Amino acid sequence: MKGEVNKKKDILTTLVRVKGSKVKVVSVKSAEPIEKELFIECSKALGRLYVSAPIKQGDLICKNILNTGVDIIATKNI
């Protein structure tokens, strides 16, 4: 249906740790909606990541997270 919101998918937003900067974390989001059932597993996977500064908004942080075909991108400049 046109205009219907898919209640099973949403944009994942979380934090990833940063090395080499005074700022310790960078906010990230999924480039496309992913299954809500995968949010916890995705968060666990991203919790094991460290990224190096500098980071620009829109930079690719994780490609194809958990083989979903969805990329995780930075939402801030560090």
mmCIF file of the N, C-alpha and C atoms, coordinates in Angstrom:
data_MODEL
# 
_entry.id   MODEL 
# 
loop_
_atom_site.group_PDB 
_atom_site.id 
_atom_site.type_symbol 
_atom_site.label_atom_id 
_atom_site.label_alt_id 
_atom_site.label_comp_id 
_atom_site.label_asym_id 
_atom_site.label_entity_id 
_atom_site.label_seq_id 
_atom_site.pdbx_PDB_ins_code 
_atom_site.Cartn_x 
_atom_site.Cartn_y 
_atom_site.Cartn_z 
_atom_site.occupancy 
_atom_site.B_iso_or_equiv 
_atom_site.pdbx_formal_charge 
_atom_site.auth_seq_id 
_atom_site.auth_comp_id 
_atom_site.auth_asym_id 
_atom_site.auth_atom_id 
_atom_site.pdbx_PDB_model_num 
ATOM 1   N N  . MET A 1 1  ? 0.813  -1.185 0.000  1.00 0.00 ? 1  MET A N  1 
ATOM 2   C CA . MET A 1 1  ? 0.000  0.000  0.000  1.00 0.00 ? 1  MET A CA 1 
ATOM 3   C C  . MET A 1 1  ? 0.860  1.252  0.000  1.00 0.00 ? 1  MET A C  1 
ATOM 4   N N  . LYS A 1 2  ? 0.453  2.229  -0.748 1.00 0.00 ? 2  LYS A N  1 
ATOM 5   C CA . LYS A 1 2  ? 1.219  3.464  -0.818 1.00 0.00 ? 2  LYS A CA 1 
ATOM 6   C C  . LYS A 1 2  ? 1.124  4.213  0.510  1.00 0.00 ? 2  LYS A C  1 
ATOM 7   N N  . GLY A 1 3  ? 2.282  4.676  1.014  1.00 0.00 ? 3  GLY A N  1 
ATOM 8   C CA . GLY A 1 3  ? 2.308  5.430  2.261  1.00 0.00 ? 3  GLY A CA 1 
ATOM 9   C C  . GLY A 1 3  ? 2.321  4.568  3.511  1.00 0.00 ? 3  GLY A C  1 
ATOM 10  N N  . GLU A 1 4  ? 2.261  3.255  3.351  1.00 0.00 ? 4  GLU A N  1 
ATOM 11  C CA . GLU A 1 4  ? 2.275  2.366  4.516  1.00 0.00 ? 4  GLU A CA 1 
ATOM 12  C C  . GLU A 1 4  ? 3.691  2.275  5.070  1.00 0.00 ? 4  GLU A C  1 
ATOM 13  N N  . VAL A 1 5  ? 3.809  2.393  6.387  1.00 0.00 ? 5  VAL A N  1 
ATOM 14  C CA . VAL A 1 5  ? 5.113  2.317  7.038  1.00 0.00 ? 5  VAL A CA 1 
ATOM 15  C C  . VAL A 1 5  ? 5.399  0.857  7.348  1.00 0.00 ? 5  VAL A C  1 
ATOM 16  N N  . ASN A 1 6  ? 6.598  0.404  6.976  1.00 0.00 ? 6  ASN A N  1 
ATOM 17  C CA . ASN A 1 6  ? 6.992  -0.965 7.272  1.00 0.00 ? 6  ASN A CA 1 
ATOM 18  C C  . ASN A 1 6  ? 7.421  -1.040 8.731  1.00 0.00 ? 6  ASN A C  1 
ATOM 19  N N  . LYS A 1 7  ? 6.638  -1.706 9.554  1.00 0.00 ? 7  LYS A N  1 
ATOM 20  C CA . LYS A 1 7  ? 6.884  -1.755 10.989 1.00 0.00 ? 7  LYS A CA 1 
ATOM 21  C C  . LYS A 1 7  ? 7.961  -2.776 11.367 1.00 0.00 ? 7  LYS A C  1 
ATOM 22  N N  . LYS A 1 8  ? 8.377  -3.600 10.416 1.00 0.00 ? 8  LYS A N  1 
ATOM 23  C CA . LYS A 1 8  ? 9.386  -4.612 10.703 1.00 0.00 ? 8  LYS A CA 1 
ATOM 24  C C  . LYS A 1 8  ? 10.801 -4.132 10.401 1.00 0.00 ? 8  LYS A C  1 
ATOM 25  N N  . LYS A 1 9  ? 10.939 -3.001 9.717  1.00 0.00 ? 9  LYS A N  1 
ATOM 26  C CA . LYS A 1 9  ? 12.247 -2.455 9.370  1.00 0.00 ? 9  LYS A CA 1 
ATOM 27  C C  . LYS A 1 9  ? 12.346 -1.021 9.857  1.00 0.00 ? 9  LYS A C  1 
ATOM 28  N N  . ASP A 1 10 ? 13.568 -0.608 10.170 1.00 0.00 ? 10 ASP A N  1 
ATOM 29  C CA . ASP A 1 10 ? 13.816 0.766  10.580 1.00 0.00 ? 10 ASP A CA 1 
ATOM 30  C C  . ASP A 1 10 ? 15.296 1.067  10.395 1.00 0.00 ? 10 ASP A C  1 
ATOM 31  N N  . ILE A 1 11 ? 15.642 2.352  10.483 1.00 0.00 ? 11 ILE A N  1 
ATOM 32  C CA . ILE A 1 11 ? 17.036 2.775  10.424 1.00 0.00 ? 11 ILE A CA 1 
ATOM 33  C C  . ILE A 1 11 ? 17.674 2.498  11.785 1.00 0.00 ? 11 ILE A C  1 
ATOM 34  N N  . LEU A 1 12 ? 18.794 1.800  11.784 1.00 0.00 ? 12 LEU A N  1 
ATOM 35  C CA . LEU A 1 12 ? 19.548 1.540  13.010 1.00 0.00 ? 12 LEU A CA 1 
ATOM 36  C C  . LEU A 1 12 ? 20.470 2.724  13.275 1.00 0.00 ? 12 LEU A C  1 
ATOM 37  N N  . THR A 1 13 ? 20.428 3.263  14.483 1.00 0.00 ? 13 THR A N  1 
ATOM 38  C CA . THR A 1 13 ? 21.366 4.308  14.887 1.00 0.00 ? 13 THR A CA 1 
ATOM 39  C C  . THR A 1 13 ? 22.074 3.832  16.146 1.00 0.00 ? 13 THR A C  1 
ATOM 40  N N  . THR A 1 14 ? 23.391 4.032  16.184 1.00 0.00 ? 14 THR A N  1 
ATOM 41  C CA . THR A 1 14 ? 24.180 3.609  17.336 1.00 0.00 ? 14 THR A CA 1 
ATOM 42  C C  . THR A 1 14 ? 25.507 4.360  17.323 1.00 0.00 ? 14 THR A C  1 
ATOM 43  N N  . LEU A 1 15 ? 26.441 3.921  18.166 1.00 0.00 ? 15 LEU A N  1 
ATOM 44  C CA . LEU A 1 15 ? 27.760 4.540  18.267 1.00 0.00 ? 15 LEU A CA 1 
ATOM 45  C C  . LEU A 1 15 ? 28.844 3.521  17.964 1.00 0.00 ? 15 LEU A C  1 
ATOM 46  N N  . VAL A 1 16 ? 29.962 4.007  17.416 1.00 0.00 ? 16 VAL A N  1 
ATOM 47  C CA . VAL A 1 16 ? 31.152 3.179  17.177 1.00 0.00 ? 16 VAL A CA 1 
ATOM 48  C C  . VAL A 1 16 ? 32.336 3.912  17.797 1.00 0.00 ? 16 VAL A C  1 
ATOM 49  N N  . ARG A 1 17 ? 33.230 3.159  18.419 1.00 0.00 ? 17 ARG A N  1 
ATOM 50  C CA . ARG A 1 17 ? 34.396 3.764  19.077 1.00 0.00 ? 17 ARG A CA 1 
ATOM 51  C C  . ARG A 1 17 ? 35.414 4.282  18.060 1.00 0.00 ? 17 ARG A C  1 
ATOM 52  N N  . VAL A 1 18 ? 36.117 5.352  18.468 1.00 0.00 ? 18 VAL A N  1 
ATOM 53  C CA . VAL A 1 18 ? 37.083 6.029  17.593 1.00 0.00 ? 18 VAL A CA 1 
ATOM 54  C C  . VAL A 1 18 ? 38.463 5.978  18.232 1.00 0.00 ? 18 VAL A C  1 
ATOM 55  N N  . LYS A 1 19 ? 39.488 5.679  17.421 1.00 0.00 ? 19 LYS A N  1 
ATOM 56  C CA . LYS A 1 19 ? 40.889 5.742  17.852 1.00 0.00 ? 19 LYS A CA 1 
ATOM 57  C C  . LYS A 1 19 ? 41.510 7.013  17.283 1.00 0.00 ? 19 LYS A C  1 
ATOM 58  N N  . GLY A 1 20 ? 42.464 7.586  18.015 1.00 0.00 ? 20 GLY A N  1 
ATOM 59  C CA . GLY A 1 20 ? 43.238 8.703  17.492 1.00 0.00 ? 20 GLY A CA 1 
ATOM 60  C C  . GLY A 1 20 ? 42.520 10.033 17.526 1.00 0.00 ? 20 GLY A C  1 
ATOM 61  N N  . SER A 1 21 ? 41.612 10.207 18.479 1.00 0.00 ? 21 SER A N  1 
ATOM 62  C CA . SER A 1 21 ? 40.873 11.466 18.585 1.00 0.00 ? 21 SER A CA 1 
ATOM 63  C C  . SER A 1 21 ? 40.482 11.698 20.037 1.00 0.00 ? 21 SER A C  1 
ATOM 64  N N  . LYS A 1 22 ? 40.296 12.974 20.402 1.00 0.00 ? 22 LYS A N  1 
ATOM 65  C CA . LYS A 1 22 ? 39.773 13.275 21.733 1.00 0.00 ? 22 LYS A CA 1 
ATOM 66  C C  . LYS A 1 22 ? 38.351 12.763 21.874 1.00 0.00 ? 22 LYS A C  1 
ATOM 67  N N  . VAL A 1 23 ? 37.633 12.768 20.769 1.00 0.00 ? 23 VAL A N  1 
ATOM 68  C CA . VAL A 1 23 ? 36.267 12.241 20.756 1.00 0.00 ? 23 VAL A CA 1 
ATOM 69  C C  . VAL A 1 23 ? 36.353 10.719 20.737 1.00 0.00 ? 23 VAL A C  1 
ATOM 70  N N  . LYS A 1 24 ? 35.687 10.068 21.672 1.00 0.00 ? 24 LYS A N  1 
ATOM 71  C CA . LYS A 1 24 ? 35.822 8.619  21.830 1.00 0.00 ? 24 LYS A CA 1 
ATOM 72  C C  . LYS A 1 24 ? 34.849 7.797  21.003 1.00 0.00 ? 24 LYS A C  1 
ATOM 73  N N  . VAL A 1 25 ? 33.736 8.416  20.544 1.00 0.00 ? 25 VAL A N  1 
ATOM 74  C CA . VAL A 1 25 ? 32.746 7.686  19.751 1.00 0.00 ? 25 VAL A CA 1 
ATOM 75  C C  . VAL A 1 25 ? 32.237 8.555  18.606 1.00 0.00 ? 25 VAL A C  1 
ATOM 76  N N  . VAL A 1 26 ? 31.721 7.902  17.571 1.00 0.00 ? 26 VAL A N  1 
ATOM 77  C CA . VAL A 1 26 ? 31.074 8.595  16.457 1.00 0.00 ? 26 VAL A CA 1 
ATOM 78  C C  . VAL A 1 26 ? 29.694 7.958  16.272 1.00 0.00 ? 26 VAL A C  1 
ATOM 79  N N  . SER A 1 27 ? 28.700 8.788  16.013 1.00 0.00 ? 27 SER A N  1 
ATOM 80  C CA . SER A 1 27 ? 27.368 8.252  15.752 1.00 0.00 ? 27 SER A CA 1 
ATOM 81  C C  . SER A 1 27 ? 27.308 7.716  14.323 1.00 0.00 ? 27 SER A C  1 
ATOM 82  N N  . VAL A 1 28 ? 26.593 6.612  14.173 1.00 0.00 ? 28 VAL A N  1 
ATOM 83  C CA . VAL A 1 28 ? 26.456 5.955  12.875 1.00 0.00 ? 28 VAL A CA 1 
ATOM 84  C C  . VAL A 1 28 ? 24.996 5.563  12.671 1.00 0.00 ? 28 VAL A C  1 
ATOM 85  N N  . LYS A 1 29 ? 24.658 5.287  11.421 1.00 0.00 ? 29 LYS A N  1 
ATOM 86  C CA . LYS A 1 29 ? 23.312 4.806  11.105 1.00 0.00 ? 29 LYS A CA 1 
ATOM 87  C C  . LYS A 1 29 ? 23.381 3.876  9.908  1.00 0.00 ? 29 LYS A C  1 
ATOM 88  N N  . SER A 1 30 ? 22.342 3.089  9.751  1.00 0.00 ? 30 SER A N  1 
ATOM 89  C CA . SER A 1 30 ? 22.257 2.231  8.574  1.00 0.00 ? 30 SER A CA 1 
ATOM 90  C C  . SER A 1 30 ? 21.835 3.091  7.384  1.00 0.00 ? 30 SER A C  1 
ATOM 91  N N  . ALA A 1 31 ? 22.389 2.792  6.235  1.00 0.00 ? 31 ALA A N  1 
ATOM 92  C CA . ALA A 1 31 ? 22.099 3.557  5.026  1.00 0.00 ? 31 ALA A CA 1 
ATOM 93  C C  . ALA A 1 31 ? 20.674 3.295  4.543  1.00 0.00 ? 31 ALA A C  1 
ATOM 94  N N  . GLU A 1 32 ? 20.119 2.167  4.923  1.00 0.00 ? 32 GLU A N  1 
ATOM 95  C CA . GLU A 1 32 ? 18.756 1.778  4.559  1.00 0.00 ? 32 GLU A CA 1 
ATOM 96  C C  . GLU A 1 32 ? 18.120 1.100  5.766  1.00 0.00 ? 32 GLU A C  1 
ATOM 97  N N  . PRO A 1 33 ? 16.798 1.015  5.794  1.00 0.00 ? 33 PRO A N  1 
ATOM 98  C CA . PRO A 1 33 ? 16.152 0.292  6.904  1.00 0.00 ? 33 PRO A CA 1 
ATOM 99  C C  . PRO A 1 33 ? 16.572 -1.176 6.921  1.00 0.00 ? 33 PRO A C  1 
ATOM 100 N N  . ILE A 1 34 ? 16.742 -1.700 8.118  1.00 0.00 ? 34 ILE A N  1 
ATOM 101 C CA . ILE A 1 34 ? 17.044 -3.131 8.284  1.00 0.00 ? 34 ILE A CA 1 
ATOM 102 C C  . ILE A 1 34 ? 16.009 -3.736 9.223  1.00 0.00 ? 34 ILE A C  1 
ATOM 103 N N  . GLU A 1 35 ? 15.941 -5.060 9.229  1.00 0.00 ? 35 GLU A N  1 
ATOM 104 C CA . GLU A 1 35 ? 14.995 -5.770 10.090 1.00 0.00 ? 35 GLU A CA 1 
ATOM 105 C C  . GLU A 1 35 ? 15.251 -5.417 11.552 1.00 0.00 ? 35 GLU A C  1 
ATOM 106 N N  . LYS A 1 36 ? 14.206 -5.059 12.268 1.00 0.00 ? 36 LYS A N  1 
ATOM 107 C CA . LYS A 1 36 ? 14.343 -4.703 13.684 1.00 0.00 ? 36 LYS A CA 1 
ATOM 108 C C  . LYS A 1 36 ? 14.873 -5.875 14.507 1.00 0.00 ? 36 LYS A C  1 
ATOM 109 N N  . GLU A 1 37 ? 14.578 -7.099 14.065 1.00 0.00 ? 37 GLU A N  1 
ATOM 110 C CA . GLU A 1 37 ? 15.064 -8.301 14.756 1.00 0.00 ? 37 GLU A CA 1 
ATOM 111 C C  . GLU A 1 37 ? 16.590 -8.354 14.796 1.00 0.00 ? 37 GLU A C  1 
ATOM 112 N N  . LEU A 1 38 ? 17.251 -7.686 13.842 1.00 0.00 ? 38 LEU A N  1 
ATOM 113 C CA . LEU A 1 38 ? 18.711 -7.731 13.738 1.00 0.00 ? 38 LEU A CA 1 
ATOM 114 C C  . LEU A 1 38 ? 19.403 -6.611 14.509 1.00 0.00 ? 38 LEU A C  1 
ATOM 115 N N  . PHE A 1 39 ? 18.636 -5.684 15.102 1.00 0.00 ? 39 PHE A N  1 
ATOM 116 C CA . PHE A 1 39 ? 19.238 -4.529 15.775 1.00 0.00 ? 39 PHE A CA 1 
ATOM 117 C C  . PHE A 1 39 ? 20.245 -4.939 16.851 1.00 0.00 ? 39 PHE A C  1 
ATOM 118 N N  . ILE A 1 40 ? 19.916 -5.896 17.692 1.00 0.00 ? 40 ILE A N  1 
ATOM 119 C CA . ILE A 1 40 ? 20.816 -6.279 18.786 1.00 0.00 ? 40 ILE A CA 1 
ATOM 120 C C  . ILE A 1 40 ? 22.085 -6.904 18.231 1.00 0.00 ? 40 ILE A C  1 
ATOM 121 N N  . GLU A 1 41 ? 21.962 -7.801 17.266 1.00 0.00 ? 41 GLU A N  1 
ATOM 122 C CA . GLU A 1 41 ? 23.140 -8.443 16.678 1.00 0.00 ? 41 GLU A CA 1 
ATOM 123 C C  . GLU A 1 41 ? 24.021 -7.427 15.951 1.00 0.00 ? 41 GLU A C  1 
ATOM 124 N N  . CYS A 1 42 ? 23.404 -6.500 15.250 1.00 0.00 ? 42 CYS A N  1 
ATOM 125 C CA . CYS A 1 42 ? 24.168 -5.455 14.562 1.00 0.00 ? 42 CYS A CA 1 
ATOM 126 C C  . CYS A 1 42 ? 24.898 -4.579 15.569 1.00 0.00 ? 42 CYS A C  1 
ATOM 127 N N  . SER A 1 43 ? 24.223 -4.228 16.650 1.00 0.00 ? 43 SER A N  1 
ATOM 128 C CA . SER A 1 43 ? 24.846 -3.403 17.693 1.00 0.00 ? 43 SER A CA 1 
ATOM 129 C C  . SER A 1 43 ? 26.028 -4.122 18.324 1.00 0.00 ? 43 SER A C  1 
ATOM 130 N N  . LYS A 1 44 ? 25.893 -5.418 18.539 1.00 0.00 ? 44 LYS A N  1 
ATOM 131 C CA . LYS A 1 44 ? 27.010 -6.205 19.094 1.00 0.00 ? 44 LYS A CA 1 
ATOM 132 C C  . LYS A 1 44 ? 28.198 -6.203 18.136 1.00 0.00 ? 44 LYS A C  1 
ATOM 133 N N  . ALA A 1 45 ? 27.930 -6.388 16.853 1.00 0.00 ? 45 ALA A N  1 
ATOM 134 C CA . ALA A 1 45 ? 29.003 -6.399 15.853 1.00 0.00 ? 45 ALA A CA 1 
ATOM 135 C C  . ALA A 1 45 ? 29.684 -5.042 15.792 1.00 0.00 ? 45 ALA A C  1 
ATOM 136 N N  . LEU A 1 46 ? 28.912 -3.968 15.808 1.00 0.00 ? 46 LEU A N  1 
ATOM 137 C CA . LEU A 1 46 ? 29.490 -2.625 15.747 1.00 0.00 ? 46 LEU A CA 1 
ATOM 138 C C  . LEU A 1 46 ? 30.217 -2.272 17.038 1.00 0.00 ? 46 LEU A C  1 
ATOM 139 N N  . GLY A 1 47 ? 29.817 -2.866 18.143 1.00 0.00 ? 47 GLY A N  1 
ATOM 140 C CA . GLY A 1 47 ? 30.477 -2.637 19.424 1.00 0.00 ? 47 GLY A CA 1 
ATOM 141 C C  . GLY A 1 47 ? 31.895 -3.180 19.460 1.00 0.00 ? 47 GLY A C  1 
ATOM 142 N N  . ARG A 1 48 ? 32.224 -4.085 18.551 1.00 0.00 ? 48 ARG A N  1 
ATOM 143 C CA . ARG A 1 48 ? 33.576 -4.650 18.481 1.00 0.00 ? 48 ARG A CA 1 
ATOM 144 C C  . ARG A 1 48 ? 34.479 -3.857 17.548 1.00 0.00 ? 48 ARG A C  1 
ATOM 145 N N  . LEU A 1 49 ? 33.912 -2.865 16.866 1.00 0.00 ? 49 LEU A N  1 
ATOM 146 C CA . LEU A 1 49 ? 34.685 -2.080 15.901 1.00 0.00 ? 49 LEU A CA 1 
ATOM 147 C C  . LEU A 1 49 ? 35.343 -0.867 16.534 1.00 0.00 ? 49 LEU A C  1 
ATOM 148 N N  . TYR A 1 50 ? 36.513 -0.528 16.013 1.00 0.00 ? 50 TYR A N  1 
ATOM 149 C CA . TYR A 1 50 ? 37.179 0.758  16.278 1.00 0.00 ? 50 TYR A CA 1 
ATOM 150 C C  . TYR A 1 50 ? 37.464 1.368  14.920 1.00 0.00 ? 50 TYR A C  1 
ATOM 151 N N  . VAL A 1 51 ? 37.183 2.642  14.759 1.00 0.00 ? 51 VAL A N  1 
ATOM 152 C CA . VAL A 1 51 ? 37.513 3.344  13.518 1.00 0.00 ? 51 VAL A CA 1 
ATOM 153 C C  . VAL A 1 51 ? 38.529 4.424  13.827 1.00 0.00 ? 51 VAL A C  1 
ATOM 154 N N  . SER A 1 52 ? 39.320 4.779  12.852 1.00 0.00 ? 52 SER A N  1 
ATOM 155 C CA . SER A 1 52 ? 40.368 5.782  13.040 1.00 0.00 ? 52 SER A CA 1 
ATOM 156 C C  . SER A 1 52 ? 39.912 7.139  12.546 1.00 0.00 ? 52 SER A C  1 
ATOM 157 N N  . ALA A 1 53 ? 40.272 8.165  13.311 1.00 0.00 ? 53 ALA A N  1 
ATOM 158 C CA . ALA A 1 53 ? 39.999 9.543  12.893 1.00 0.00 ? 53 ALA A CA 1 
ATOM 159 C C  . ALA A 1 53 ? 40.997 9.906  11.797 1.00 0.00 ? 53 ALA A C  1 
ATOM 160 N N  . PRO A 1 54 ? 40.737 10.796 10.898 1.00 0.00 ? 54 PRO A N  1 
ATOM 161 C CA . PRO A 1 54 ? 39.502 11.584 10.792 1.00 0.00 ? 54 PRO A CA 1 
ATOM 162 C C  . PRO A 1 54 ? 38.383 10.810 10.102 1.00 0.00 ? 54 PRO A C  1 
ATOM 163 N N  . ILE A 1 55 ? 37.156 11.179 10.457 1.00 0.00 ? 55 ILE A N  1 
ATOM 164 C CA . ILE A 1 55 ? 35.957 10.575 9.881  1.00 0.00 ? 55 ILE A CA 1 
ATOM 165 C C  . ILE A 1 55 ? 35.082 11.709 9.364  1.00 0.00 ? 55 ILE A C  1 
ATOM 166 N N  . LYS A 1 56 ? 34.560 11.530 8.161  1.00 0.00 ? 56 LYS A N  1 
ATOM 167 C CA . LYS A 1 56 ? 33.662 12.534 7.584  1.00 0.00 ? 56 LYS A CA 1 
ATOM 168 C C  . LYS A 1 56 ? 32.243 11.984 7.562  1.00 0.00 ? 56 LYS A C  1 
ATOM 169 N N  . GLN A 1 57 ? 31.293 12.871 7.695  1.00 0.00 ? 57 GLN A N  1 
ATOM 170 C CA . GLN A 1 57 ? 29.894 12.469 7.613  1.00 0.00 ? 57 GLN A CA 1 
ATOM 171 C C  . GLN A 1 57 ? 29.667 11.736 6.307  1.00 0.00 ? 57 GLN A C  1 
ATOM 172 N N  . GLY A 1 58 ? 29.033 10.579 6.367  1.00 0.00 ? 58 GLY A N  1 
ATOM 173 C CA . GLY A 1 58 ? 28.769 9.782  5.167  1.00 0.00 ? 58 GLY A CA 1 
ATOM 174 C C  . GLY A 1 58 ? 29.821 8.728  4.889  1.00 0.00 ? 58 GLY A C  1 
ATOM 175 N N  . ASP A 1 59 ? 30.952 8.745  5.638  1.00 0.00 ? 59 ASP A N  1 
ATOM 176 C CA . ASP A 1 59 ? 31.986 7.721  5.449  1.00 0.00 ? 59 ASP A CA 1 
ATOM 177 C C  . ASP A 1 59 ? 31.429 6.334  5.761  1.00 0.00 ? 59 ASP A C  1 
ATOM 178 N N  . LEU A 1 60 ? 31.868 5.356  4.988  1.00 0.00 ? 60 LEU A N  1 
ATOM 179 C CA . LEU A 1 60 ? 31.471 3.970  5.200  1.00 0.00 ? 60 LEU A CA 1 
ATOM 180 C C  . LEU A 1 60 ? 32.178 3.431  6.441  1.00 0.00 ? 60 LEU A C  1 
ATOM 181 N N  . ILE A 1 61 ? 31.424 2.955  7.396  1.00 0.00 ? 61 ILE A N  1 
ATOM 182 C CA . ILE A 1 61 ? 31.977 2.395  8.629  1.00 0.00 ? 61 ILE A CA 1 
ATOM 183 C C  . ILE A 1 61 ? 31.987 0.872  8.563  1.00 0.00 ? 61 ILE A C  1 
ATOM 184 N N  . CYS A 1 62 ? 30.908 0.290  8.064  1.00 0.00 ? 62 CYS A N  1 
ATOM 185 C CA . CYS A 1 62 ? 30.806 -1.167 7.944  1.00 0.00 ? 62 CYS A CA 1 
ATOM 186 C C  . CYS A 1 62 ? 29.999 -1.491 6.694  1.00 0.00 ? 62 CYS A C  1 
ATOM 187 N N  . LYS A 1 63 ? 30.596 -2.246 5.793  1.00 0.00 ? 63 LYS A N  1 
ATOM 188 C CA . LYS A 1 63 ? 29.915 -2.610 4.544  1.00 0.00 ? 63 LYS A CA 1 
ATOM 189 C C  . LYS A 1 63 ? 29.158 -3.922 4.740  1.00 0.00 ? 63 LYS A C  1 
ATOM 190 N N  . ASN A 1 64 ? 27.903 -3.945 4.306  1.00 0.00 ? 64 ASN A N  1 
ATOM 191 C CA . ASN A 1 64 ? 27.105 -5.167 4.291  1.00 0.00 ? 64 ASN A CA 1 
ATOM 192 C C  . ASN A 1 64 ? 27.040 -5.827 5.675  1.00 0.00 ? 64 ASN A C  1 
ATOM 193 N N  . ILE A 1 65 ? 26.605 -5.100 6.671  1.00 0.00 ? 65 ILE A N  1 
ATOM 194 C CA . ILE A 1 65 ? 26.580 -5.629 8.039  1.00 0.00 ? 65 ILE A CA 1 
ATOM 195 C C  . ILE A 1 65 ? 25.719 -6.890 8.129  1.00 0.00 ? 65 ILE A C  1 
ATOM 196 N N  . LEU A 1 66 ? 26.271 -7.909 8.730  1.00 0.00 ? 66 LEU A N  1 
ATOM 197 C CA . LEU A 1 66 ? 25.620 -9.215 8.917  1.00 0.00 ? 66 LEU A CA 1 
ATOM 198 C C  . LEU A 1 66 ? 24.989 -9.763 7.637  1.00 0.00 ? 66 LEU A C  1 
ATOM 199 N N  . ASN A 1 67 ? 25.652 -9.500 6.518  1.00 0.00 ? 67 ASN A N  1 
ATOM 200 C CA . ASN A 1 67 ? 25.192 -9.970 5.207  1.00 0.00 ? 67 ASN A CA 1 
ATOM 201 C C  . ASN A 1 67 ? 23.762 -9.542 4.885  1.00 0.00 ? 67 ASN A C  1 
ATOM 202 N N  . THR A 1 68 ? 23.382 -8.351 5.350  1.00 0.00 ? 68 THR A N  1 
ATOM 203 C CA . THR A 1 68 ? 22.048 -7.822 5.073  1.00 0.00 ? 68 THR A CA 1 
ATOM 204 C C  . THR A 1 68 ? 22.017 -7.033 3.771  1.00 0.00 ? 68 THR A C  1 
ATOM 205 N N  . GLY A 1 69 ? 23.197 -6.686 3.252  1.00 0.00 ? 69 GLY A N  1 
ATOM 206 C CA . GLY A 1 69 ? 23.265 -5.839 2.072  1.00 0.00 ? 69 GLY A CA 1 
ATOM 207 C C  . GLY A 1 69 ? 23.185 -4.359 2.411  1.00 0.00 ? 69 GLY A C  1 
ATOM 208 N N  . VAL A 1 70 ? 23.151 -4.044 3.713  1.00 0.00 ? 70 VAL A N  1 
ATOM 209 C CA . VAL A 1 70 ? 23.021 -2.658 4.171  1.00 0.00 ? 70 VAL A CA 1 
ATOM 210 C C  . VAL A 1 70 ? 24.344 -2.191 4.760  1.00 0.00 ? 70 VAL A C  1 
ATOM 211 N N  . ASP A 1 71 ? 24.755 -0.985 4.389  1.00 0.00 ? 71 ASP A N  1 
ATOM 212 C CA . ASP A 1 71 ? 25.995 -0.399 4.900  1.00 0.00 ? 71 ASP A CA 1 
ATOM 213 C C  . ASP A 1 71 ? 25.699 0.483  6.109  1.00 0.00 ? 71 ASP A C  1 
ATOM 214 N N  . ILE A 1 72 ? 26.706 0.623  6.981  1.00 0.00 ? 72 ILE A N  1 
ATOM 215 C CA . ILE A 1 72 ? 26.628 1.514  8.127  1.00 0.00 ? 72 ILE A CA 1 
ATOM 216 C C  . ILE A 1 72 ? 27.513 2.719  7.819  1.00 0.00 ? 72 ILE A C  1 
ATOM 217 N N  . ILE A 1 73 ? 26.967 3.925  7.982  1.00 0.00 ? 73 ILE A N  1 
ATOM 218 C CA . ILE A 1 73 ? 27.696 5.147  7.640  1.00 0.00 ? 73 ILE A CA 1 
ATOM 219 C C  . ILE A 1 73 ? 27.766 6.098  8.849  1.00 0.00 ? 73 ILE A C  1 
ATOM 220 N N  . ALA A 1 74 ? 28.808 6.927  8.854  1.00 0.00 ? 74 ALA A N  1 
ATOM 221 C CA . ALA A 1 74 ? 28.988 7.925  9.916  1.00 0.00 ? 74 ALA A CA 1 
ATOM 222 C C  . ALA A 1 74 ? 27.992 9.058  9.717  1.00 0.00 ? 74 ALA A C  1 
ATOM 223 N N  . THR A 1 75 ? 27.524 9.628  10.840 1.00 0.00 ? 75 THR A N  1 
ATOM 224 C CA . THR A 1 75 ? 26.587 10.743 10.756 1.00 0.00 ? 75 THR A CA 1 
ATOM 225 C C  . THR A 1 75 ? 27.211 12.055 11.211 1.00 0.00 ? 75 THR A C  1 
ATOM 226 N N  . LYS A 1 76 ? 28.495 12.015 11.639 1.00 0.00 ? 76 LYS A N  1 
ATOM 227 C CA . LYS A 1 76 ? 29.188 13.219 12.119 1.00 0.00 ? 76 LYS A CA 1 
ATOM 228 C C  . LYS A 1 76 ? 30.598 13.267 11.580 1.00 0.00 ? 76 LYS A C  1 
ATOM 229 N N  . ASN A 1 77 ? 31.186 14.446 11.597 1.00 0.00 ? 77 ASN A N  1 
ATOM 230 C CA . ASN A 1 77 ? 32.611 14.620 11.291 1.00 0.00 ? 77 ASN A CA 1 
ATOM 231 C C  . ASN A 1 77 ? 33.396 14.534 12.583 1.00 0.00 ? 77 ASN A C  1 
ATOM 232 N N  . ILE A 1 78 ? 34.493 13.803 12.580 1.00 0.00 ? 78 ILE A N  1 
ATOM 233 C CA . ILE A 1 78 ? 35.391 13.699 13.747 1.00 0.00 ? 78 ILE A CA 1 
ATOM 234 C C  . ILE A 1 78 ? 36.784 14.079 13.293 1.00 0.00 ? 78 ILE A C  1 
# 
